[in-house]
Amino acid sequence: MRKKWPVRALLVLLCMVMLCSIPAYAAEVRASDRIMHSTVTLSKKSNGDFSIYFSVQGAGKMDVIGATSVEVQRNTIFGWVTEYTFTPSNAPEIQAENKFQHSAVLTYSPLFKGAEYRAMVMIYVKDATGISTQQLTS
């Protein structure tokens, strides 16, 4: 009986150490100093068109807030191929000025019905102290 006691005590001690240790993970609370939150979704409408929604919230009032580009990409046997790109020149609604947050909904008619698609959005915010960007994929 005396030899089992140290083994049991060691096992109990080991179990206590394992139960009391908490794993620590480093997680960035914010996307950057200027981007508080951002999101993108791609959904299919009943007529077959895609609806692309993105939203970005700044850490304060931004000089420019929104996206520099929204790429609609199709999955092929060679990888993802960009089919169309929305930019501020052809879709001015993807950016705004002097706002805390911005969102936009874009509509795209796919060239290939039944193919797998995704949207890649390059989020962009600018204030007096600098610029922040973030790439999002639906």
SULZI-V976834 format. One record per helix or strand of 2 or more residues. SS is the DSSP state (H for helix, E for strand). FROM is the first residue (numbers start at 0). TO is the last residue. If there is no record, write none. Layout:
BEGIN
SS/FROM/TO
SS/FROM/TO
END
This chain:
BEGIN
H/1/19
E/34/43
E/49/75
E/78/86
H/91/93
E/94/107
E/116/126
E/129/136
END
